[in-house]
Amino acid sequence: MSALVATGIYRRYAGFNALDDVNFTLAAGERRALIGPNGAGKSTLFDILGGQREPSSGTITFDGRDITKMPAHQRALDGLARTFQRNNLCQGLSVLENVRLSVQAHSKAKHDALRHARRHGDLIERAHEVLANLSLSNLASHRAGELSYGDQRKLEIAMAIAGDPRVLMVDEPTAGMSPAETAEMVTVMQKLPRTMSLLIVEHDMDVVAALADRTTVLQNGVVIAEGDWDEVRNSEVVQRAYIGGQRTR
């Protein structure tokens, strides 16, 4: 069963195609990595899938429904969540409050943001559950702005999964992290439930090897390879276009 499908996606700018007839299918429960050199079109495709920009032509379907014209916030409410390279946290609020607000945004109480949190015990309970699943419970009372970079990225994921999405899109989850933080992030993402499909843009090939069931490779807006990690890393086309001398598992 397909969770997210892109069909015939073009994104045209003056003088060039950022995406050129991209076809892409993310299966339910699948872990997929999207890789490619800088300028390959990864961020453009991610934004089109997430609803931050529209394709020049082509269609996006989510759970069989055409969402090509659907705004990003509605996609998020319907179960298509994403994170960004730059965090989107409420820095002055606690870790728990950040997640509680995300839970509330996907609940029947979403229009009642000013009501005191104690009146929403179910929201707090769900927020604690999410924090526990991502090993953030010990930081619940800390302000988001006080967290380490790695913990801020984990908090972003916690906020994205607070509404129990069917698809989670994560843009460069380990960018800027230390080796220890990277290893911790990989562990966190490996533990995400298989009821949730995962799509990541990632430059660290060891992270891709550890997380992805399948990998899609973009170059100059075109899909040049797709398959499991061994198929992709051993592809001569991919070696020439991207991986080259990078260390891979």
N, C-alpha and C positions, 0 to 999 in steps of 0.2 A: 504493500500500500504506500502511495506517495503522500508525503506531508507537504512538500513545497516544490513547485515546478516552474521553471522559467522556460518559455518557448519563443524562439526567434527574437531574442532581445538585441536591439540596436540602441546605442546612445551616440548620437551624432553631435559634433561640435563643428565650428567653422574649419573646414579643411581636413578633418579626420574623424574616424569612428573610434570612440573610446571603447565601445563594445560592438562586435561585429558578428551577428547571428549566433548569439550564445544560447545553448540549450543545456538545461541543468535540472536534475531531479534529485531531491533529497528524500530518501525513504523514511517511513515512520521508524523511530528508534535508532536511526543511523547516526554515526559520528563521521562527519565529512570535513576535510581540510581544504581550503582554497589557497593555493600558493602561486607565486610568479614573481618576476623581477619588478622593481619599482616602475610604475607607469603601465603595468600590464592590464589594469582595469579592475583590480580586485575591489578597491574601495567604491568605485562606481557601481559595480554589480551588487555589492553589499547594501549600498544606499537604495538601489532600485528594489531589491528584495524587501528591505525594511520600510520602504515608503517615504524615505527622505528626498527622493527625486523620482521622476517618471521616466520610463524609457521613451525613446523616439518612436519605437514600434516594438511589437511583441506583447506577450501576455504573461502575467504571474498568477498562478493558482495556489491556493492554500486550503488543504483538506478538500480539494475538488471545487472550490469556489473561486471565481475570478476576482482578484483583489487588485488588479492593475491600477485602478483609479482610487483605491481606498487610501485615506490618509494614514500616516504613520501611527497616530495615537489610537485609531480604531483597530489597526492590525495588532497593536500591543494588547488592547483589551480583548481581542478575539483569540489571543494565544500565541502570537508571533512576537517574541521578545528579543531585544538586542542590547548589547553594551557598545560603548564607543572607546576610541583610543584615549580620549580625555575624559576623566571621570565627571560624573554628573551628580555628585553627592551634595546634600545639604550639610556643609562643613560645620556649622554651629550646632547641629542637632546630634543627639546620641546615635550610636550604631542601631540601637533598638528602635528609636523613633524613625530613622531613615527607612528601616525595613517595614515597620508598622504602617507608614504612609504608603509604601508600595503595595502592601497587602490591602489597605483600605481602597486604593485606587481601582482594585479589581473586585471590590465587594459591593454589596447593596448600600453600604455606608459611604460610597465614594464622594457624594455631594455634601458630606457632613464633616469636613476636615477640621472645623473649629471646635467640635464637641470634645470634651476632655477624654483622654485615652482610656481612663478607668471605666467609662461607660461602654467600652468596646473590648470586653475581656476576650472575646473570640479572636479579635484581630491581634491582640497582644500574644495570645497563645500561639497563633500561627507564626507570628514574627519570631518568637522564641524557638519554635520548631525549625524554621529556616536557618537561624543562626547556629543551632546545634548541628544541623546537617553539614554546615560549612566550617565547623570548629571555630566559631566566632563568639560563642556564648560568654567567654571570659572577658570579652570586650564590649558587652552590651551597653554598659553605662558610659563608655568613653565617647567623647565627641569624635565625629568622623574626621575632622581636620587634624586630630592628634594621632591618627593611625599611621603606621608605616605605609610606604607605597604599596607593598605587597598585600597588606591587609585592606587597604582601600580598594584594590582591584577585586579582592574576595568579596568585599561588601557590595560592590557593584553587581557582581553575579548574584549575591543573595537578594538584592533588590529586583533583579531581572526575573528570578525564579519564584519570587514571592506570590505571584499570581498563578503558579503552576502551569506555565506555558507548554504548548505541545512542540514548539520549536524555539530553541535558544540560539541566537547568533552572537558570537563574541569576536570582537575586532582586536586582534593581537593581544591575547590574554597575558602573555609573559613579556611584552616589550618593556625594556628598562629595568627588569628584575635581576637580582643577584641569582647565582646558581641555586642557592638554598630556597629562595622565594619561588623560583621557577619550578623546582621539584615539588614544592608544597602545592603550587597551583595545579600542576599536572595531577597530583593525587586528588585534589578537590574535584576536578573535572571528571576524573575517572569514576568517581563515586556518584555522579549525577545519575538519576534513574533512567532506565532505558525507555520509559514511557515518554521521554523527552528527546526529540531529535536535536542534534548539536551540529552547528556549522561554525567553523572558526577560520579566520584569516590569521596566518602565522608564518613568521620568517625562520623560526628555530626548527630545523629539520628533525632534531631529536624529539621535540615536543610533538611534531606531526606524526612521527613514527610511533610514539607512545599513545596517542589519542585517536587517530583516525582509522576508521574501517576502510574508507576510500579517500582518495585525494584527487582533486581537480586542479589542473595546471593551466593558467592563463598566460598568454604572451601577446602583446599588442592588441588586446581586446578579443582574442580568439582562444578558444579552448584547444590546446595542443595535445593534451593527454589526460586520461582519467583511468583510475584503477586502484588496486590496493597498493600499499607502500612499496612492495618489492617490484611490482610492475612499473610504477612511476619512476622510482630511483634508478632502475636499470634501463629505462628508455633512452635511446641515443638522442632522440629529439629533445627530451627534457634536459639531458646532460649538456647538450650544446646550448640550449636556451637559458638555462637557469642554474641548475645544481652545480655543474662543473666540478670544482675542487672542494666544495663544501663537505665537511665531515658528516657522514650519515651512518645510522646503525645498519 
